[in-house]
Amino acid sequence: MSIEPELRAEIERTRAELGETVEALAAKADLRARLQDSVADVRARLRDSATDVWTRLRDSAAVRRAAPPAVAAVALATGIVLVVRGRRR
C-alpha cells in the first residue's frame, strides 16, 4: 500500500500549515510575553515623553535667563499647554 507522491506532498503541506497555526495560537495564548511587550511599549513612550518635557523645561529655563520675565512667562505657559495637550492625546 504505497501513497502517491502528490498525496504525500499534500500531507506534508498540511502538516506544515498545521504547525504554523499551532505556533500562532501558542503566541496568542502566551499572555506573559504579550504583557511584557505592552510594558516595554509603555516604557518607551514614557521615556520619550519625559525626554520631551525635559527638553522643553531646559529650553524654557534658557529663555528665562536670556529674555525679560514676560517673555519667559509666555514661553513657560506655552510649554505647559503643550505638555498637557500631549497627555490628553
Secondary structure, DSSP 8 states (H G I E B T S, - for coil): ----HHHHHHHHHHHHHHHHHHHHHHHHH-HHHHHHHHHHHHHHHHHHHHHHHHHHHHHHHHHHHHS-HHHHHHHHHHHHHHHHHHHH-
